[in-house]
Amino acid sequence: MKEFKSPVYNIISVPIEKIYPNEYNPNCVAPPEMKLLYDSIRQDGYTMPIVCYYDKEHDRYEIVDGFHRYRVMLDYKDIYEREGGKLPVSIIDKSLDHRMASTIRHNRARGVHNVDLMSHIVRDLHDLGRSDAWISKHLGMDKDEILRLKQITGLAELFSDVEFGKSWTPIDDEELDLDEYEDRILEKIKV
């Protein structure tokens, strides 16, 4: 049996211009946390590599994990200059479906996902031929979570071209005048 060696033991220095984000990462970081990440990198340096897949055909690196650490270098000139425009990269050599699963595992271990984007990941994995059992095993989701995410995708697509109006304002039950309420409803639904 071949001895396994973790990718973290083979960190390479890669010019940021050769690195690009993947198209499926549902992880979102709010501005205060991005500022905190910048402060962390400014004070501590890059303590974790960017995990990438090396695309030999195009001689570039697709991010599997570390998009926000990558963003910090793009957004902050002081970090770019200090690091010489290079990021520490560990490489994994996996197919797209396994890279997607790796991204989700990395994110779920430490972050919060955008539900809409997460539902698209589930749809994309199904489009790649992955079963619910595969998604459950590789992304750490139970069957109910997968079902909810599938339903969200269907609803989002169903209503994607609809323009919604302003939200309604609740009325206290004590203030409710049924005739007035009925008139307001009829006014709103007039064609």
Secondary structure, 3 states (H helix, E strand, C coil): CCCCCCHHHHCEEEEHHHEECCCCCCECCCHHHHHHHHHHHHHHCCCCCEEEEEECCCCEEEEEECHHHHHHHHHCHHHHHHCCCEEEEEECCCCHHHHHHHHHHHHHCCCCECHHHHHHHHHHHHHCCCCHHHHHHHHCCCHHHHHHHHHHHHHHHHCCCCCCCCCCCCCCHHHCCHHHHHHHHHHHHCC
